[in-house]
Amino acid sequence: MAGSQVPVIDLGPWRSGGPQDRARTAARVDEALRAAGFLLVTGHGIDPALPARIREAARAFFRLPAAQKEPYAVTVGDRGWLGPGAEANSYAEGAASPPDLKESWSFAADEPTGDAAVDAEWFRPNTWPAEVPELRPPVTQYLARMRALSDELLELLATALGLDQDHFTRHTGHPTWGLNLNWYPGTETVGTPLPGQFRIGAHTDFGTVTVLDRQLGSGGLQIHTDADGWQDAPYDPAALTVNIGDLMARWTGDRWRAGRHRVLPPPADTPAEELISLVYFYECDAHTRVESLPAPIGRVVHDPVDSHTYLREKLRAISVHAGTDTSE
């Protein structure tokens, strides 16, 4: 089963254990990321009341009439509301599909670097919905915790590869990141799913690590492995779900696989199911040169890429816009 390939990693021994505890944790991480690209992480220190506050405020926004949300409408990669039909993640794999059955509120890195060209593209101010002022305080707190946790995970990943602990974090001094609050309403809102239509179509994430706080649901997260195909992702209410993205897979020379996943459509037996996921996408400093680690760590030598040229191409691919055929 795929669940056996997605272990629960307790960060406690990594944070406070001795060398053997740390080495054992790192070895389990390496094994899991080779198999599925996913981990469940406990001992992360995030108070569950924090994402609960975010969900409550986000739900209040998403349930507003469309006319009140429309002024915040943006395209993928920008800051604001991604309304129905804005995104089709399967296009990242080159597979045509109907648009994803979700709405999102997107935040992104907003602290300027001082480089005008970089800031204009990647470090603009975030937008906050005036209708739900109670959203901003918990999101601001959550973002700070996610940034720190993501750097800690990158240090763990470097150790799992036998590298200096700062091998990746030396490239996250002023990184880009994104936070999507994904709303997956029931069929009374999105209608009956079309053939091949999902809440989120099959894809891999694009950056270094993704940290997901999710709710258990029938129309929930599935992951794909070569051994098992599509399987429901294991769930632990105390855990955050972590997966690596394309940039990290390239960086490790495909030693680790980007975690391929999708989110099922509203289930026929519980069509009113409503879920909200908090998805934190971590990347690296703008325009980092990502080169594959050589053997024996890496297995494949990819051409070096500019991290943010690569990210922009991926974001453009999943945007639904005029001329994109999503009828298949």
C-alpha positions in Angstrom: 0.0 0.0 0.0 1.1 3.5 -0.7 0.6 4.5 2.9 3.5 2.3 4.0 5.7 4.3 1.7 4.6 7.6 3.5 6.0 7.4 7.0 5.2 9.6 9.9 8.3 11.5 10.8 8.5 12.9 14.4 10.6 16.0 14.3 11.3 15.7 18.1 14.3 13.4 17.8 15.6 15.5 14.9 15.4 18.7 17.0 16.6 17.4 20.3 18.0 13.9 19.9 21.6 12.7 19.7 23.5 11.9 16.5 22.0 8.4 16.2 18.4 9.8 16.5 19.1 12.4 13.9 20.8 10.0 11.5 17.9 7.5 11.9 15.4 10.3 11.1 17.3 11.4 8.1 17.6 7.9 6.7 13.8 7.4 7.0 13.3 10.7 5.1 15.6 9.6 2.3 13.8 6.3 1.9 10.4 7.9 1.8 11.3 10.6 -0.7 12.8 8.0 -3.0 9.5 6.0 -2.9 6.7 8.5 -3.0 8.0 12.0 -2.5 5.7 12.4 0.6 6.1 12.5 4.4 3.8 13.0 7.3 5.4 15.2 9.9 4.5 15.4 13.6 6.3 17.3 16.4 6.2 20.4 14.2 4.9 22.7 17.0 2.0 24.3 15.0 -0.9 24.8 17.4 -4.0 23.3 15.6 -6.0 26.3 16.7 -4.1 28.5 14.2 -5.2 26.7 11.0 -8.6 26.4 12.5 -8.9 30.2 12.8 -7.7 30.6 9.2 -10.3 28.1 7.9 -13.1 29.9 9.7 -12.2 33.3 8.2 -11.5 31.8 4.8 -14.8 30.0 4.7 -16.5 33.3 5.5 -14.9 34.8 2.4 -15.5 31.9 0.1 -19.2 31.8 1.0 -19.7 35.4 -0.1 -21.7 36.1 -3.2 -19.5 36.0 -6.4 -20.1 39.7 -7.0 -18.3 40.5 -3.7 -15.4 38.2 -4.5 -14.9 39.3 -8.1 -13.0 42.5 -7.4 -10.2 40.3 -5.9 -10.0 38.0 -9.0 -6.5 37.3 -10.2 -4.7 34.8 -12.4 -2.5 31.9 -11.1 0.7 33.1 -9.4 -0.8 36.5 -8.3 -2.2 37.6 -5.0 -5.9 37.4 -4.4 -8.9 35.2 -5.4 -8.7 32.4 -7.9 -12.3 31.9 -8.8 -14.0 28.9 -10.4 -12.4 27.8 -13.6 -9.1 29.7 -13.1 -6.8 26.8 -12.8 -6.2 23.4 -14.4 -3.3 21.7 -12.7 -3.2 18.7 -15.1 -1.7 21.0 -17.8 1.5 21.0 -15.8 1.9 17.4 -17.0 0.7 18.3 -20.5 -2.6 16.7 -20.0 -5.8 18.6 -21.0 -8.6 18.6 -18.5 -11.6 20.6 -17.4 -10.8 23.3 -14.8 -10.2 22.3 -11.2 -13.2 22.3 -8.9 -12.0 24.7 -6.3 -11.6 28.3 -5.4 -8.4 29.7 -3.8 -7.1 32.7 -2.0 -3.4 33.1 -2.8 -0.7 34.9 -0.9 3.0 35.1 -2.0 6.3 36.5 -0.9 5.9 40.2 -0.2 9.2 41.5 1.3 11.1 43.4 -1.4 14.7 42.5 -2.1 15.7 45.9 -3.5 16.1 44.6 -7.0 13.4 46.4 -8.9 12.9 43.8 -11.6 12.8 40.9 -9.2 10.5 42.7 -6.9 8.1 43.6 -9.6 7.6 40.0 -10.6 8.0 38.1 -7.3 7.8 40.3 -4.3 4.7 42.5 -4.6 2.4 43.4 -1.7 -0.3 40.9 -0.7 -4.0 41.6 -1.0 -6.3 41.0 2.0 -10.1 40.8 1.7 -11.7 43.7 3.5 -14.8 41.7 4.1 -12.9 39.3 6.5 -10.4 41.4 8.5 -10.0 38.5 10.9 -8.1 36.6 8.3 -4.9 38.6 8.4 -3.6 38.0 11.9 -3.6 34.2 11.9 -2.3 34.0 8.3 0.6 36.4 9.2 1.5 34.2 12.1 1.1 31.0 10.1 3.4 32.3 7.3 6.2 33.0 9.8 5.8 29.5 11.2 5.8 27.9 7.8 8.9 29.7 6.6 10.8 28.5 9.7 9.5 25.0 9.4 10.4 24.8 5.7 14.0 25.9 6.3 14.2 23.2 9.1 12.9 20.6 6.6 15.5 21.7 4.0 18.2 21.2 6.6 16.8 17.7 7.3 16.8 17.0 3.6 20.4 18.1 3.2 21.5 15.9 6.1 19.5 12.9 4.5 21.7 13.3 1.5 24.9 13.4 3.5 25.5 17.1 2.6 26.3 20.1 4.8 23.1 21.1 6.7 22.9 24.4 4.9 23.3 23.0 1.4 19.8 24.2 0.5 19.1 26.9 3.0 22.1 28.9 1.8 19.7 29.6 -1.2 16.8 30.6 1.0 18.1 33.9 2.4 15.3 35.8 0.7 13.1 33.1 -0.9 9.9 33.2 -2.8 6.9 31.2 -1.4 3.2 30.9 -1.8 0.3 30.1 0.4 -3.0 28.9 -1.1 -6.1 28.6 0.9 -8.0 26.1 -1.2 -11.7 25.8 -0.8 -13.3 22.6 -2.1 -17.1 23.0 -1.9 -19.7 20.4 -2.7 -21.6 19.8 -5.9 -24.3 22.4 -4.9 -21.6 25.0 -5.6 -19.5 23.4 -8.4 -22.0 21.3 -10.1 -21.7 17.6 -11.2 -18.0 16.9 -12.1 -17.3 16.5 -15.8 -15.4 13.4 -17.0 -11.8 13.8 -16.0 -12.5 16.7 -13.7 -11.0 16.9 -10.2 -10.8 19.3 -7.3 -7.2 19.5 -8.4 -5.9 17.5 -11.4 -2.9 15.2 -11.2 0.4 17.2 -11.0 3.6 17.6 -9.1 4.4 20.8 -7.2 7.0 23.1 -8.7 9.3 24.3 -5.9 11.4 22.7 -3.2 9.1 21.6 -0.4 5.3 21.9 0.1 3.8 21.9 3.6 0.1 21.0 3.6 -2.5 21.3 6.4 -5.5 19.3 5.2 -8.8 17.9 6.3 -9.8 14.3 6.0 -12.5 13.8 3.3 -13.8 11.3 0.8 -13.0 13.7 -2.0 -9.5 14.3 -0.6 -5.8 13.9 -1.4 -4.5 10.9 -3.4 -0.9 10.2 -4.2 0.7 8.2 -7.0 3.5 5.7 -6.7 4.9 3.3 -9.3 4.3 0.4 -7.0 0.6 1.2 -6.1 -0.8 3.6 -8.6 -3.3 6.0 -7.1 -4.0 5.6 -3.4 -5.7 7.7 -0.7 -3.0 9.6 1.1 -2.6 8.5 4.7 -3.9 10.9 7.3 -2.9 11.8 10.8 -4.8 14.7 12.5 -1.6 15.7 14.3 0.6 15.7 11.2 1.4 18.0 8.4 1.7 16.5 4.9 5.0 17.3 3.3 6.0 16.7 -0.3 8.9 17.7 -2.5 8.5 19.6 -5.8 10.1 19.6 -9.2 13.0 21.9 -8.3 14.1 19.6 -5.5 13.7 16.5 -7.6 16.0 18.2 -10.2 18.4 19.3 -7.6 18.8 15.8 -6.3 19.2 14.4 -9.8 15.9 12.5 -9.4 17.1 10.5 -6.4 13.9 11.9 -4.9 10.7 12.0 -6.8 8.4 15.0 -6.9 5.3 13.8 -5.1 2.6 13.3 -7.8 -0.9 13.9 -6.4 -4.4 15.0 -7.1 -7.6 15.9 -5.1 -10.7 13.9 -5.8 -13.9 15.6 -6.9 -16.9 15.8 -4.5 -17.9 12.2 -3.8 -21.3 11.0 -5.1 -22.2 9.6 -1.7 -21.4 12.8 0.2 -21.9 15.5 -2.4 -22.1 18.4 0.1 -18.6 17.7 1.5 -16.7 20.9 2.0 -12.9 21.0 2.7 -10.4 23.7 3.1 -6.6 23.1 2.7 -3.7 25.3 3.6 -1.0 24.8 1.1 2.4 26.4 1.7 4.7 26.2 -1.4 8.4 26.9 -0.6 10.9 27.7 -3.2 14.3 29.5 -3.0 16.0 32.8 -3.7 15.0 34.3 -7.0 17.0 33.1 -9.9 18.9 30.4 -8.1 20.9 28.1 -10.5 19.6 24.6 -9.8 22.1 21.9 -10.8 21.7 18.2 -10.3 23.8 16.7 -7.6 26.1 14.2 -9.2 26.3 10.4 -8.6 26.3 8.7 -6.2 23.7 11.0 -4.8 21.9 11.8 -8.0 20.7 9.3 -10.7 20.0 11.7 -13.6 21.9 14.8 -14.6 19.4 17.4 -15.7 20.4 20.6 -17.5 20.8 23.4 -15.0 17.8 25.7 -14.8 17.1 29.2 -13.5 14.7 28.4 -10.6 12.3 31.3 -11.3 12.3 31.0 -15.1 11.3 27.4 -14.5 8.6 28.4 -11.9 7.1 31.0 -14.2 6.8 28.5 -17.0 5.0 26.1 -14.7 2.6 28.7 -13.4 1.8 29.8 -16.9 1.0 26.3 -17.9 -1.7 25.7 -15.3 -3.5 29.0 -15.9 -6.8 28.8 -17.6 -7.0 31.7 -20.1 -8.5 32.5 -23.4 -7.4 30.0 -26.0 -6.8 27.2 -23.5 -8.9 24.2 -24.5 -10.3 22.6 -21.3 -13.1 20.6 -22.9 -11.4 17.3 -23.1 
